[in-house]
């Protein structure tokens, strides 16, 4: 029972589900019916059969409804068809009428259509023409501006051309930018700008080449103007001062430069020169417009920095070329002048560009360039000036450097380093002067006759004292003719020292230094001349072999007078500089020490030459050391020597007393020493008593010469003491007073105090050897053999004294 109930329930549910599915199928789009149908197959088994059955039932129901509806409307459909058949004939008639009407209408409107199309075509042409005129009115200004641009380029008005390009780009081309020719123009403008840059750069290169060629002329003109201005100011200052020290014109090469006569002449000369060079300015010699044009062009093109860098780089290169001197520049002043002209021209161009352009050059750049140039210039001048051996050339170089410095200083360039360089060149100039004056002094000394200056008349006397400050009351009182004590070289040397001071002063001028500094320079250079040049020449002169005793005496006299003239040289420098010698920092002249040293050297040379002359006479001695008896008179060589000494010392009358006395004492001592050495010569083995007696006669003549006071001023027998050693030795042997000698030996009161035991022993040994051969002591052997024993005893005692002295020492 329950089973049947359950089956009934399931059947009801299935029917209900099928109804729902059929409703969805009927109401749903056919594209979405798939899921609905799938649900039929997902249900219970055989459910689709029941669903198919249900579906067939539903179809049959719909077919019955359709059939009922068709039956209901069938009569109306038949009636409508009948009506249509009736209207068909009318429609065909109407169609024929419409076709005929349309044909007639088409025939009538064909002419109107043709005329209408013609009107439309004319209207289109009119509109196109109007548009064309409007477009041409826009394009014509562009074409006119482009034509103007071409004309400007042909006439090389590049700056205006750039302005025209700017208007084309910003104003005209944008209005007609859609046209192809405008695009071609726009594309061509950058190329034209580059062409303008290239052309302007080419002009700039031509300008750089031009100023390189004209720098020399620009510099020459500027330096001439600076020199004229300096000359004019110098004349004005002299005229304003009205008084001052006027020094004689001095020229190292002996040529006197032409001088203008007064201020009027100076002004006239300056004006003439200026009128001749009136048009020769930097602007006239060089056209600066390429620089300005190129600067403006690059500025407009926004590439100014590139142009500035290029210009500065090229000018630096040109500066290095300008600063490179020729290898032989030092040979002539023209070489230096060309060098300075080029440098001045270069920096004048830079100064002009600096002040006529804004920012192309800066003061920092020109200062850097000038400092680089200044270092190179100083190095070049320092090197090339060192090759100059001609003081004239060095002086002209100094003048060029001063004008060069003044010229550039006038344009604001600092030139202190150039003046510092001039101080170095001044030292070199002084060196060249010193070398030149060496030749001057040597020539003076070579041409001097080393004899007192003879003056025949008052005019001759005044001529000498006008050149040399000599004053002697006694000589002035003498009648003419008379002689001045110094030789001709003294006034010549004095004049040449003054000439040297003039020459040194010429370099110190225009160095912008005070007179105190100039005074110091003059004194220092004069000291070098005296202490080095003149002193060296005197020393060399004194040492020359041909300078004899007479010449040496005259040299001593000359140096004495030159020494006395040194104060006048100091006054001479003071008169030039107006600097008091009492100033704290004033340098004193060292002439006194110079001439004293030369005089001492001459004195020493006199002593040396006297001794050499004595040695020459001594070499003529020809003693017969074995002679039995003396000749009874002095030897001939010695008498000749004494006569020579006597005549020589007579020449010494003009020498200072101390010098003559020292020379005389030195000669006597040297003579005494030479005679003693001759007597004790090791090669002399034997001496006879007769030879000793002959030697004694010669020594007596020496003593007589010493006692005759050949040179005044000796006190007592001072000069004779030079021969005391010989005298005591000869007395000992002549008297044969050995007992006294041996007894008093070592006593201060000994009669033979100056006789050395070794000297006595050496001479006694020579005489002892002689007695063995020549029988010198035969009388002792005949009369008293004890005397021979005495000699032996004396020799032994002398040897013991000598041995005792050696042990004591």
C-alpha positions, 0 to 999 in steps of 0.5 A: 500500500505504502509502495503504491503511495510512493509511486504516485507521489513520484509520478506527480513530481515528475509531471510537475517538473516536466511542465516547468521544463516545457514552460521554460522551453516555450518562453526561453530563447532557443540558444539557451535551451540546452541546459534546460534539456540537459536537466531532463537527462539528469533526472530519474531513468526513463524520465526522458521517455515520459518527457517525450510523451508529455512533449508530444501531447503539448505539440498536439494541443498547439496544432489544434489551436493553430488549426482553429485560428486558421479556420477563423481567419480564412474568409478575411484572407480570401477577401483581401486577395480578391481586393488586391486583384482588383487594384492591380489593373489600376496600379499598372495604369498609374505606373505608366503615367508616372513613367511618362511624367518622369521621362518628360521631367528628366528631359526638361531638367537636363539643361538646367543640370548642365547650367547648374554644374557650370555655375558650381564649377565657376564658384569653385574656381572663384573660391580657389582664386580667392584662397590662392591670393590670400595664400600668396599674400602670406607667402610674398613677405616670406619670399621677399625676406628670403630674397633680402637674406640672399642680398645681405649674404652676397653683400657680406652683411652677415649680422643683418642677415642673421637678424633677417633669419631670426625674423623669418623663423619667428614671424614669417615662416610660421604663418605659411609653415604648411607649404613645402618651400617654407620647409625647404627654407627652414631647413636651409637656414641652419646651413646658412648660419653655419656658412656665416660662422665659417665666413666670419671665422675666416675673416677673423683668421685674416684679422689675426694674420693681419695684426701679426704682420702689423704688430711691429709697426704698431709697437714702433709707433707707440714706443716712438710716441712714448720716447717723444713724451719722455724727451719732452717731459725731461726738457720741461723738467730741466727748464723748470729746475733752471739750475742743477748739475750739468755733466759733459756729454759722454759716449762710450763709442766716442760719438756725441749724440745730437742735443736739442737746444732748449724747450722750444727746440724740443717741442718743435722736434716732438711736434714734427715727429707727431705730425709725421706719425699722426695717422699711424695708430693701431686703428689705422694700421689694423681694421678691427671690424672682423673681430666685432662682426665675428663677436656679434655673429657668434653672440647672436648665434648663441655660441659666444663662448666658443668664439671667446675661447677660440680667440683667446687660444689663438692670441695665446699662440700668437703671444708665444710666437711673438715672445720667441726671439731670434737666435742672434737678437743679442748681436745688434740693437735692432734685434732687440728693438724689433722684439720689443716692437712686436710685443708692444704691438701685440699688447696694444691690440689686446688693450684695444680689444679689451676696451672696445668689446664687452667680455671678449677679453677680461682684465684677468685674461690680459693680466694672465697673458702679460704675466706669462709674457713678462716671465718669458721676456725677463728670461729671454733678456736675461739670457741674451743680455748675458751674451753682450760684451759691448757696453754701448749695446747694453746701454742701448738695450737698457734705454729700449727696456725703459721705453718699452716699460714706460709704453706698456705702463701707460696702458696699465700693464705692471712693469716692476719686474722689468725694472728689477731686471734692469738692476741685474742688467746694470750689474752686467753693464758694470761688468762690461764696463770693467772689462772695457776699462781693463783694456783702457788701463792696460793701454795707459800703462803700456804707453806710460814712460814712467818718468815725471811729467815735464811741463815747459809752460804755464799752459802745460801746467794748467792742462795737467792740473785741469785733468788731475787735482795736483797741488804742491806749493814748492813745485808751483814756486819753481820756474819753468820748465819743471817736472811734476812727480807723477808720470803721465798715466796718473792724470789719464787714469784719473780722467778715465775713472771719471769717465767710468762714473759718467758711463755708470751714471748713464745706466742709472738714469731713467730707472725711477730711483732716488739720487741716494740710490743712484749715489750708492750705485755709482760708489759701488761700481767705482769701488769695483773699478778701483779695487778689482779692475785698476788694482788687478791692472796695477798688480799685473803691471808690477809683476811684468818682467820688463818693469825695472826698479826705476819703473817700480819707484815711479809706480809707488809715486803714482799710487801715492798721488792717486790715493790722495786724489780719491777724496776728489773722486768722492766730491765728484760723485757728490756733485753729481748726485747732491747726496752728502757724504755724511749720510748714514748709508753713503758708501765710501770709496775704497781707493785708499786701500787699493792704492796702498795694496798696489804700493805695498806690492810695488815695494815688495817687488822692489825688494825682490828685484833688488835681491835678484840684482844682488844675486846676479852680481854675486854670481859674478864672484870668482874667488881663488879660495886657495890663494896664499895672500889677498890682492890688497883691494876689494873684488871687482864684482863687489865694487860694481854691486856697491856702485849699483846700489848707490845709484839705485838708492839715489833714485829712491829720493822721491820715495817715502823715507820708510820705503827707501830705508826698508829697501836699503836694509833689505838689500844689505841683509840679503847681501850679507846673507849671500856672502855668508852662504858663499863662505859656508857653501857645502861644495867649497871644501878648502879655504886659505887664509889669503882667501879669508883676508880677501873676503874680509876686504870685500866685507869692509867695503860693504860696511863702508857702504852701509856707514856712508848712509846711502839712504838718509834716516838711519840712526847710528850704525843701524845699517852696519848691523846687517853685516855684524855676523860676517864681521865677528866671524871674520875677526875671529879667524883674522885675529885667531882669538879662540881662547876669548871666543871659547871663554866668553861663549854664551855670555851677553858681553861676548865679543863674538856673540853673533858667531855660531859654533857650527858656523865657526866649526864649518869654516875651521874645518875648511881651513884645516883641510887646506893646511894639510895640502898647502902647508898653511900652518907650517909656521906653527909647526916650525915655531911651535907645534903646540899651536897645531894641537891647539887647533885640534883642541879648538875643533874638539871644543867647537864640536862639543859646543855644537853637540851640546846645542843639538842635544839641548834643542 
